[in-house]
Amino acid sequence: MKISTRILIVCTLLPFIAYPQKTLLDSLLADKHIAGFEAVTIEKGKVIWTGYYGYQNLEKKIPVGPNTIFEAASTSKTVTAAAVMQLYAAGKFKLDDDVNRYLDFHLANPAFAGKPITFRQLLQHRSSIDDNVDYLHEFWETNHGDPTIPLPVFIKDYFKVQGRHYDKEKNFYNYPPGTKANYSNMGIALLGYLVERLSGEDFNTYCKKHLFTPLDMQYSGWFLHDVDSNQVAMPYRYSDSLHTYEPLGYGGFPDYPAGSLHTNVEQFAHFLIAWTGQGKWKHIPVIDSNAIQTLTPDEFNQGFHTWFQYGTNKGAILYCHTGSANGVSSFISYSPGSKKGMIFLCNGELGNSKAWRDIIDTLYSEGFK
């Protein structure tokens, strides 16, 4: 099931290590019932280590390798935020603009109709937009391949008063926009639609032209049909009672800007290298550095929750995002000081915070130097 609230990780991490012992990680992954796993570490704008473990497909005995593609789940939100901030840097909008200036329908929390919903609030998960699980679970809890509902139709059905799936109580929280933070997949999906409205291109096309191509992420895409289907890892759920791995089929959902990126760790590392390197990939600007700084939390501003801020046991600051969906888990992180970072993707479900910490602590050692 796609998780609509973030998994909190207390990052008491062990200094950054480039080469975790394979036998140790193999044992840990087996204990957590993770079928396949890949990880990458970056430092000084370069990939310094990649590791591949287990199987992308257990039934066919296909091992995870450099070409294996995973669903990135909610770590995809970092890419959606980057697309939004490219347009912000281009002067297409201001962060405190009412999004109704750019939408082709009227959006408001019906209980607080006079309170605008802004880009800043959407990026902060403070928009008062709720995930109506009663409706969305049909997409999140079953893997049916690529979505068949176009993003504009899906968004309007959910947010327009006349929409087929508009629900004034379940689609919104009972507090004014901007006053509280609650993780919102639909808020990020709305940002994806706003990218379309601002750019004149559908979200998938925009990301291909302005992010994936310039970042050399040619084997990445929002939809299964955009990547090599033979390389996509099968999502799995482990049954404790039966002691078996259940293949769940390949997933995708209509709120895809919130969690349907398909990529591998080395390609995802290109994005992280650019993000930590003033927006440049191979010395060419891709994302405006000021926009990155605007979206990056610091000790005075922890409001932009596309990247969550945590402190290590050595007092360093780590920015990260987790992802969890049907049969998959993911993690992306970096240290703003050292610019070291790590990503992992896997076709298994890390169900609790201890499981996440165990995996992460194996990939880091006593804090960032």
FIMARVEX-674628 format. One line per 8 residues: for each residue x, y, z of C-alpha. Coordinates in Angstrom, 3 decimals, always signed. Layout:
# residues N
X,Y,Z | ...
# end
This chain:
# residues 369
+0.000,+0.000,+0.000 | +1.244,+3.429,-0.843 | +1.858,+5.291,+2.402 | +0.235,+8.706,+2.728 | +2.217,+9.746,+5.787 | +5.980,+9.766,+5.884 | +7.979,+7.212,+7.857 | +9.973,+9.091,+10.469
+13.581,+8.004,+10.756 | +15.727,+9.166,+13.630 | +19.048,+9.415,+11.844 | +21.543,+8.347,+14.486 | +23.704,+7.220,+11.616 | +26.956,+5.489,+11.674 | +30.564,+8.054,+9.467 | +29.789,+7.493,+5.742
+31.149,+4.225,+4.357 | +31.741,+3.483,+0.718 | +31.774,-0.293,+0.808 | +29.441,-2.047,+3.276 | +30.376,-5.663,+3.802 | +28.378,-7.657,+1.280 | +27.771,-10.594,+3.595 | +26.503,-8.262,+6.326
+24.063,-6.515,+4.004 | +23.001,-9.806,+2.417 | +22.138,-11.130,+5.861 | +20.275,-7.973,+6.802 | +18.236,-7.947,+3.592 | +17.313,-11.592,+4.097 | +16.210,-10.796,+7.646 | +14.002,-7.958,+6.347
+12.666,-10.157,+3.516 | +13.873,-7.847,+0.752 | +13.998,-9.690,-2.562 | +16.330,-7.315,-4.405 | +18.257,-4.196,-3.501 | +20.591,-1.662,-5.086 | +22.397,+1.280,-3.530 | +24.728,+4.079,-4.567
+26.895,+6.584,-2.729 | +28.113,+9.905,-4.111 | +30.902,+12.241,-3.045 | +32.336,+15.397,-4.638 | +29.960,+15.129,-7.576 | +30.829,+11.545,-8.453 | +29.462,+8.069,-7.894 | +31.970,+6.350,-5.628
+30.215,+3.041,-4.996 | +27.260,+1.005,-6.228 | +26.035,-2.269,-4.787 | +23.592,-4.859,-6.149 | +21.982,-7.581,-4.059 | +19.353,-10.275,-4.456 | +16.904,-10.681,-7.321 | +14.893,-8.382,-9.531
+12.708,-11.434,-10.229 | +12.693,-14.406,-7.870 | +10.639,-16.702,-10.080 | +12.931,-16.215,-13.066 | +16.082,-16.063,-10.901 | +17.138,-12.760,-12.477 | +19.668,-11.044,-10.196 | +19.711,-7.318,-9.526
+22.346,-5.640,-11.688 | +23.380,-2.240,-13.072 | +20.413,-2.177,-15.484 | +17.718,-3.149,-12.962 | +14.972,-0.534,-12.689 | +12.874,-0.027,-9.562 | +9.821,+2.047,-8.746 | +11.123,+4.935,-6.627
+7.842,+5.473,-4.724 | +7.696,+8.748,-2.764 | +11.347,+9.645,-3.318 | +9.930,+10.618,-6.735 | +8.602,+13.746,-5.035 | +12.095,+15.216,-5.034 | +12.067,+15.155,-8.850 | +8.597,+16.724,-9.023
+9.772,+19.488,-6.702 | +12.788,+20.072,-8.950 | +10.496,+20.478,-11.971 | +8.393,+22.999,-10.048 | +11.458,+24.933,-8.949 | +12.814,+25.110,-12.499 | +9.665,+27.001,-13.430 | +9.932,+29.129,-10.294
+13.477,+30.101,-11.302 | +12.175,+30.979,-14.775 | +9.787,+33.485,-13.188 | +6.624,+31.568,-14.058 | +5.134,+32.036,-10.561 | +5.883,+33.209,-7.040 | +5.849,+30.853,-4.102 | +3.045,+32.687,-2.312
+0.824,+32.970,-5.383 | -2.687,+31.571,-5.131 | -2.577,+28.540,-7.452 | -5.974,+29.530,-8.831 | -4.124,+32.105,-10.944 | -2.748,+29.197,-12.990 | -5.455,+26.513,-12.803 | -8.337,+26.028,-15.228
-10.741,+25.312,-12.357 | -11.307,+26.834,-8.937 | -9.551,+25.175,-5.997 | -10.397,+25.841,-2.365 | -10.780,+24.023,+0.913 | -14.602,+24.265,+1.144 | -14.501,+24.895,+4.899 | -12.141,+27.849,+4.366
-13.098,+29.072,+0.916 | -11.546,+32.508,+1.427 | -8.085,+31.139,+2.219 | -5.826,+30.686,-0.828 | -3.767,+27.574,-1.449 | -0.238,+28.493,-2.571 | +2.784,+26.836,-4.155 | +4.673,+27.256,-0.899
+1.970,+25.397,+1.011 | +1.926,+22.544,-1.507 | +5.706,+22.149,-1.280 | +5.480,+22.262,+2.526 | +2.589,+19.772,+2.779 | +0.650,+22.591,+4.450 | -2.087,+23.046,+1.842 | -4.859,+21.354,+3.899
-5.312,+18.880,+1.018 | -5.971,+15.373,+2.303 | -5.492,+11.983,+0.627 | -8.927,+10.387,+0.361 | -7.816,+6.824,+1.020 | -11.324,+5.445,+0.471 | -10.976,+6.471,-3.166 | -7.225,+6.305,-3.709
-6.665,+2.834,-2.240 | -8.020,+1.255,-5.425 | -4.941,+2.624,-7.191 | -2.422,+2.392,-4.351 | -3.171,-1.122,-3.106 | -3.255,-2.908,-6.453 | -0.604,-2.957,-9.159 | -2.250,-2.599,-12.552
+0.552,-1.135,-14.591 | +0.467,+2.365,-16.039 | -2.504,+4.559,-15.087 | -5.306,+4.887,-17.616 | -6.643,+8.204,-16.262 | -4.778,+11.257,-17.637 | -3.385,+13.555,-14.941 | -5.646,+16.543,-15.835
-8.786,+14.373,-15.661 | -7.697,+12.784,-12.394 | -6.909,+16.154,-10.797 | -10.168,+17.782,-11.854 | -12.253,+14.784,-10.783 | -10.708,+15.116,-7.320 | -10.628,+18.890,-6.797 | -13.487,+20.391,-8.827
-16.756,+20.734,-6.912 | -18.491,+19.023,-9.841 | -15.814,+16.304,-10.045 | -16.755,+12.624,-9.907 | -14.546,+12.042,-6.867 | -14.851,+15.385,-5.123 | -15.546,+14.984,-1.406 | -15.490,+18.132,+0.680
-14.784,+16.191,+3.874 | -12.415,+13.437,+2.740 | -10.370,+15.434,+0.206 | -9.529,+18.247,+2.632 | -8.506,+18.661,+6.258 | -10.647,+20.696,+8.614 | -8.129,+23.491,+9.107 | -7.138,+26.505,+6.996
-4.383,+26.205,+4.385 | -0.974,+27.133,+5.759 | -1.710,+26.409,+9.424 | -0.670,+22.745,+9.824 | +1.528,+20.207,+8.063 | +0.201,+16.845,+6.901 | +1.838,+14.734,+4.237 | -0.204,+14.944,+1.026
+0.311,+12.839,-2.081 | -2.530,+14.660,-3.810 | -0.874,+17.996,-3.066 | +2.247,+16.851,-4.922 | +0.137,+15.423,-7.764 | -1.469,+18.866,-8.038 | +2.024,+20.378,-8.357 | +2.620,+18.029,-11.270
-0.504,+19.372,-12.946 | +0.619,+22.935,-12.232 | +3.856,+22.139,-14.082 | +1.674,+21.287,-17.067 | -0.287,+24.528,-16.756 | +2.846,+26.654,-16.405 | +4.921,+24.985,-19.113 | +2.284,+24.073,-21.696
+3.625,+20.496,-21.737 | +2.304,+17.391,-20.070 | +4.249,+16.553,-16.940 | +5.895,+13.442,-18.343 | +7.099,+15.286,-21.452 | +8.324,+18.231,-19.401 | +10.446,+15.979,-17.177 | +11.913,+14.139,-20.157
+12.961,+17.387,-21.854 | +14.086,+19.430,-18.877 | +15.321,+16.852,-16.343 | +15.841,+13.312,-17.620 | +17.545,+14.201,-20.909 | +19.938,+16.874,-19.568 | +20.746,+14.652,-16.549 | +21.520,+11.619,-18.753
+18.644,+9.686,-17.163 | +17.627,+8.100,-20.445 | +16.568,+4.849,-18.768 | +14.238,+6.628,-16.342 | +10.578,+7.525,-16.735 | +7.288,+8.082,-14.951 | +5.564,+5.228,-16.781 | +6.431,+1.592,-17.353
+6.130,+2.104,-21.101 | +8.965,+4.657,-20.886 | +11.495,+2.110,-19.619 | +12.715,-1.359,-20.599 | +10.082,-3.714,-19.160 | +12.607,-6.569,-19.112 | +14.709,-4.663,-16.582 | +11.940,-3.662,-14.128
+12.142,-5.388,-10.747 | +9.051,-7.286,-9.652 | +7.534,-5.796,-6.452 | +7.186,-8.357,-3.653 | +5.360,-8.684,-0.355 | +6.549,-11.263,+2.141 | +3.994,-13.424,+3.975 | +5.109,-14.164,+7.539
+2.496,-16.892,+7.881 | +3.322,-18.668,+4.615 | +7.031,-17.754,+4.563 | +6.770,-16.899,+0.884 | +7.296,-13.881,-1.362 | +4.167,-12.771,-3.217 | +4.785,-11.094,-6.598 | +2.472,-8.089,-6.801
+2.763,-7.178,-10.462 | +3.989,-3.895,-11.870 | +2.557,-0.701,-10.475 | +1.593,+2.818,-11.366 | -1.105,+5.237,-10.275 | -2.781,+8.370,-11.657 | -1.216,+10.644,-9.010 | +2.085,+9.635,-10.573
+4.076,+12.840,-9.846 | +3.828,+11.802,-6.180 | +5.463,+8.407,-6.533 | +5.752,+6.616,-9.887 | +9.285,+7.395,-11.043 | +10.980,+4.301,-12.466 | +14.771,+4.439,-12.428 | +17.928,+2.774,-11.161
+20.265,+4.075,-8.487 | +23.024,+5.207,-10.808 | +20.641,+7.297,-12.900 | +18.909,+8.646,-9.793 | +22.402,+9.559,-8.571 | +22.749,+11.928,-11.543 | +19.809,+13.881,-10.126 | +21.282,+13.865,-6.604
+24.708,+14.949,-7.892 | +23.094,+17.908,-9.673 | +21.000,+18.779,-6.631 | +24.057,+18.808,-4.364 | +26.249,+20.526,-6.971 | +24.461,+23.860,-7.427 | +22.128,+22.352,-9.989 | +24.847,+21.341,-12.449
+25.413,+18.037,-14.216 | +28.703,+17.729,-16.088 | +29.243,+21.454,-15.497 | +25.989,+22.350,-17.289 | +23.226,+24.074,-15.250 | +20.026,+22.010,-15.095 | +18.335,+23.326,-11.947 | +18.783,+26.898,-10.729
+21.035,+26.969,-7.658 | +18.960,+29.682,-5.955 | +15.840,+27.576,-6.431 | +17.606,+24.637,-4.804 | +18.606,+26.812,-1.871 | +15.033,+28.041,-1.538 | +13.761,+24.465,-1.296 | +16.504,+23.300,+1.067
+15.680,+23.463,+4.787 | +18.084,+24.973,+7.290 | +18.070,+25.587,+11.018 | +15.698,+28.522,+10.543 | +13.505,+27.049,+7.809 | +12.362,+23.457,+8.064 | +9.135,+24.125,+6.213 | +9.942,+22.793,+2.760
+9.195,+19.172,+3.376 | +10.211,+17.841,-0.024 | +13.454,+17.172,+1.826 | +13.114,+16.279,+5.489 | +15.776,+17.410,+7.915 | +17.328,+15.117,+10.500 | +20.322,+15.366,+12.813 | +22.967,+12.648,+13.030
+24.531,+11.508,+16.289 | +27.578,+13.650,+15.459 | +25.541,+16.818,+15.109 | +25.607,+16.849,+11.297 | +22.446,+17.569,+9.315 | +21.059,+15.022,+6.893 | +18.371,+15.813,+4.297 | +16.418,+12.817,+3.112
+13.180,+11.390,+1.784 | +11.739,+7.909,+2.110 | +9.443,+6.074,-0.250 | +7.073,+3.164,+0.271 | +4.526,+1.643,-2.101 | +3.126,-1.760,-3.011 | +6.115,-4.115,-2.810 | +8.827,-1.427,-2.990
+10.826,+0.868,-0.706 | +13.319,+3.656,-1.421 | +15.547,+6.231,+0.239 | +17.462,+9.295,-0.961 | +19.678,+11.480,+1.230 | +22.605,+13.860,+1.343 | +24.648,+15.948,+3.737 | +24.472,+19.662,+2.831
+27.943,+20.259,+4.259 | +29.962,+17.431,+2.769 | +27.743,+16.901,-0.308 | +27.981,+13.165,+0.287 | +24.815,+11.269,-0.444 | +23.208,+7.869,-0.685 | +20.253,+6.287,-2.479 | +18.768,+2.841,-2.234
+15.909,+1.190,-4.116 | +14.445,-2.236,-3.424 | +11.559,-4.559,-4.272 | +10.450,-5.259,-0.718 | +8.510,-3.509,+2.015 | +10.316,-1.997,+5.012 | +7.337,-1.887,+7.303 | +8.598,-0.100,+10.405
+11.103,+2.537,+11.445 | +13.537,-0.019,+12.916 | +13.776,-1.806,+9.581 | +14.571,+1.486,+7.858 | +17.187,+2.399,+10.472 | +18.844,-1.013,+10.244 | +19.274,-0.687,+6.477 | +20.420,+2.928,+6.607
+22.845,+2.380,+9.495 | +24.500,-0.375,+7.487 | +25.140,+2.078,+4.653 | +26.524,+4.824,+6.867 | +29.126,+4.918,+9.644 | +29.345,+7.303,+12.596 | +27.906,+10.388,+10.942 | +29.189,+12.464,+8.042
+32.731,+13.786,+8.272
# end
